[in-house]
Amino acid sequence: MAYEWEVVQTVKAPIEIVWGVVTDARKWNEWGRFKKASLEKLGDGHDDGVGSIRAFGNPPMISREEVVVSDAPTHQAYTLLSGLPVVGYRADVHLTFADGITTVRWQSRFDHARPRLASGFFAWFLRRFITDTAKRMARHAESLA
């Protein structure tokens, strides 16, 4: 059984501004719930492109992610490399723009947690965390618009 969810957030800002906030890993600690936000490896084509490795968290808990899709300014996807005991985690962030509003659809899934009995907890935790992160991202992007 896979665990899947989608968080939808509207942002009163141009898609280019929202894209910049979503994809600039080094600045997530300015608006997210992280003390650490860094880019461990540069991606292809640009810093935060495909192949980039990002690290977020509050030491000693640091999650590392690899960007696997970067189609500016509408789609970024990443997979979890380490930091949480979940297997097969992937998130796709899709942006659309209409009538002065950017809509962000943050779709996430994972196969299971380790131990498997913790899968429901991590699905609940990650859904709440991504909902909060999307709201914080929106507020920050709107402040830049």
C-alpha positions as CSV (number, residue, x, y, z in Angstrom):
1,M,0.0,0.0,0.0
2,A,1.4,3.4,-1.0
3,Y,0.7,6.6,0.9
4,E,-0.3,9.5,-1.3
5,W,-1.6,13.0,-0.8
6,E,-1.8,16.4,-2.4
7,V,-1.5,19.9,-0.9
8,V,-2.9,22.8,-2.9
9,Q,-1.9,26.3,-2.1
10,T,-2.7,29.5,-3.9
11,V,-0.2,32.4,-4.0
12,K,-0.9,36.0,-5.0
13,A,2.4,36.3,-6.9
14,P,3.7,35.7,-10.4
15,I,4.7,32.1,-11.2
16,E,8.4,33.2,-11.7
17,I,8.6,34.5,-8.1
18,V,6.9,31.4,-6.7
19,W,9.2,29.1,-8.8
20,G,12.2,31.0,-7.4
21,V,11.1,30.5,-3.9
22,V,10.2,26.8,-4.3
23,T,13.4,25.9,-6.1
24,D,16.1,28.0,-4.2
25,A,17.0,25.4,-1.6
26,R,19.7,27.7,0.0
27,K,17.0,30.1,1.1
28,W,14.4,27.8,2.6
29,N,15.6,28.5,6.1
30,E,14.6,32.2,5.6
31,W,10.9,31.2,5.5
32,G,10.6,27.5,6.4
33,R,10.9,25.7,9.7
34,F,14.5,24.9,9.1
35,K,17.7,26.1,10.8
36,K,19.7,24.5,8.0
37,A,19.0,24.8,4.3
38,S,21.8,24.1,1.8
39,L,22.7,22.8,-1.6
40,E,25.2,20.0,-1.3
41,K,25.6,19.4,-5.0
42,L,24.8,21.6,-8.0
43,G,22.4,20.4,-10.6
44,D,22.6,20.2,-14.3
45,G,21.9,23.5,-16.2
46,H,21.5,25.5,-13.0
47,D,22.3,25.2,-9.3
48,D,18.9,23.8,-8.3
49,G,18.4,21.7,-11.5
50,V,18.2,18.0,-12.0
51,G,20.8,16.2,-10.0
52,S,21.1,18.8,-7.3
53,I,21.2,17.5,-3.8
54,R,19.5,19.7,-1.1
55,A,19.7,19.4,2.7
56,F,17.1,20.7,5.1
57,G,16.4,20.4,8.8
58,N,17.2,21.1,12.3
59,P,20.4,19.4,13.4
60,P,20.8,16.6,14.2
61,M,17.8,15.7,11.9
62,I,18.7,16.6,8.4
63,S,16.8,15.4,5.3
64,R,18.6,15.1,2.0
65,E,16.7,15.2,-1.3
66,E,17.7,14.9,-5.0
67,V,15.9,16.9,-7.7
68,V,14.8,14.6,-10.4
69,V,12.7,16.9,-12.6
70,S,13.2,20.7,-13.1
71,D,11.0,22.1,-15.8
72,A,10.9,25.9,-15.1
73,P,8.6,27.4,-14.1
74,T,6.0,24.7,-13.8
75,H,7.3,21.4,-12.4
76,Q,9.9,20.3,-9.9
77,A,10.2,16.8,-8.5
78,Y,12.5,15.4,-5.9
79,T,13.2,12.1,-4.1
80,L,14.3,11.6,-0.5
81,L,17.8,10.3,-0.1
82,S,18.1,10.2,3.7
83,G,16.8,11.7,6.9
84,L,13.4,10.1,7.4
85,P,12.6,6.4,7.7
86,V,10.4,6.3,4.6
87,V,11.0,4.2,1.5
88,G,10.3,5.4,-2.0
89,Y,9.4,9.0,-1.2
90,R,8.8,11.3,-4.2
91,A,7.2,14.7,-4.4
92,D,6.1,16.6,-7.5
93,V,5.5,20.3,-7.2
94,H,3.4,21.7,-10.1
95,L,2.8,25.4,-10.6
96,T,0.1,27.0,-12.8
97,F,-0.7,30.7,-13.2
98,A,-4.0,32.4,-14.1
99,D,-5.6,35.8,-13.2
100,G,-2.7,36.9,-11.0
101,I,-2.7,33.8,-8.9
102,T,-0.2,31.0,-8.9
103,T,-1.6,27.6,-7.8
104,V,0.9,25.2,-6.3
105,R,0.0,21.5,-6.3
106,W,2.4,19.6,-4.0
107,Q,1.9,15.9,-4.6
108,S,3.7,13.4,-2.4
109,R,3.9,9.7,-2.0
110,F,6.0,7.0,-0.4
111,D,5.8,3.2,-0.3
112,H,6.1,2.6,3.5
113,A,8.0,3.6,6.5
114,R,10.5,1.6,8.6
115,P,9.1,0.0,10.6
116,R,6.0,-0.5,8.5
117,L,3.8,0.0,11.5
118,A,5.0,3.7,11.5
119,S,3.8,4.3,7.9
120,G,0.5,5.9,9.0
121,F,2.2,8.2,11.4
122,F,4.7,9.4,8.8
123,A,1.9,9.9,6.2
124,W,0.1,12.1,8.8
125,F,3.3,13.9,9.8
126,L,4.5,14.6,6.2
127,R,1.1,15.8,5.1
128,R,1.0,18.3,8.0
129,F,4.6,19.4,7.4
130,I,4.1,20.0,3.7
131,T,0.8,21.9,4.3
132,D,2.7,24.2,6.7
133,T,5.6,24.5,4.3
134,A,3.3,25.4,1.4
135,K,1.6,28.1,3.5
136,R,5.0,29.6,4.6
137,M,6.3,29.5,1.0
138,A,3.1,31.4,-0.2
139,R,3.5,34.1,2.5
140,H,7.2,34.6,1.5
141,A,6.5,34.6,-2.2
142,E,3.7,37.2,-1.7
143,S,6.1,39.4,0.3
144,L,8.4,39.4,-2.7
145,A,5.7,40.2,-5.3
